[in-house]
Amino acid sequence: MMMPIQYFWRHPLAEEVREEGRVEALAEVILRILRVRGIDVPDAVRARVEACRDVDQLIRWLERAVHAARADDLFALD
């Protein structure tokens, strides 16, 4: 007899939970990159990054964080 829990990982709710975790992790990494590079992160920038739920956008910001001179540079091309 198969246990229903075995199918949980394919359930839409499980996919949503994984996606939310990925979004939160990307936001955290963006902010960490800026912090490690010694770049001040104003509250408005932190709030915008943490509020974003678009994985593709977060990945673009992550790539920009590597070369940014200021935290606002994340949003320069948007």
N, C-alpha and C positions, 0 to 999 in steps of 0.2 A: 504494500500500500504506500503510495507516494504522499508525502507530507506537503500541504499547501505552501509552507514556507519556502520550499525549493523554487517556487515560481515567483517569489516576491521580487527578485532582482530584475525580472522582466516587466514588472508591474509599472504603469505610468507614474505612480506615486514615487516608486524607487528611483525612476529616471529623473523626476523633478528634484528629489533630495540630492542626488549626485550632481545635477546641474547647479543647484544652489551652492553646494560645497565648492564646486569649481569656481564659481563667480566670486565667492568670498575669498578663496585662496589667491586668485589673480589680483584682486584689490589689495590684499595684504602684501603681496610680493611687490606690486607697483610702489606702494608707500614705503616699503622696506628698502627698495633700491634707492629711492630718493634720500631716505634717512642715512643709509650707509655712505652715500656719495656726499653727505654733508649739506644737502639742499633742504632749506627750511620749507615745511609744508604748511601753508596757511589752512585754517579751519575750513574755508570755502572749498579749497582743492580736495582736502581729505573727504569732506561731505560728498562732493561730486563723484569722486572715485568710488566711495563706499556705496553710493546710491545706484550706481550703474549696474544693470542686469544683462547687458549685451556683451557676450563673451568676445565677439569679434572686436568690439570697441575697446574692451579691456586689454586685449592682446596688442592692439595698436598703441595704446597708452603705455603698456609695458615696454614695448620696443623703443618708444620715445624716451622713457625714463632713463634708459641706459646712456643717452647722449644729452639729455636736457641740462641746460644751464640754470634754469629756474623751474619751480614746480608748475607754473602756468604754461610752460612750453609743452606740456602734455596735450594741451587743448589747442595749440597754435594752428593746426591744419584742419580743425573740425569746422 
